[in-house]
Amino acid sequence: MRLVYFAWVRERIGLTDETVTPPAGTTTVADLVRWLKTRGEGYELAFENEAIVRAAIDQTHAKPATSITGAREIAFFPPMTGG
């Protein structure tokens, strides 16, 4: 699956996007985030407060408990404000 990072999430990880194959048992957004945090310091910093970072699966907002099964793209981004 393709992961896309925006704003300070991208800056901390050091990548705009990447293609990954999460390990077996990674079935939700929260599972994916926990796995990503094991991949290095940049990921740990980006997801240090998991409640702040938002996710979208195939361009639809997703909660941490949302299944990632069959997802083509998952985006991670900080909270947004309207204007």
Buried (B, 14 or more C-beta within 10 A) or exposed (E): BEBBBBEBBBEBBEBEEEEBEBEEEBBBBBBBBBBBBEEEEBBBBBBEEEEEBBBBBEEEEBEBEBEBEEBEBBBBBBEEEEE
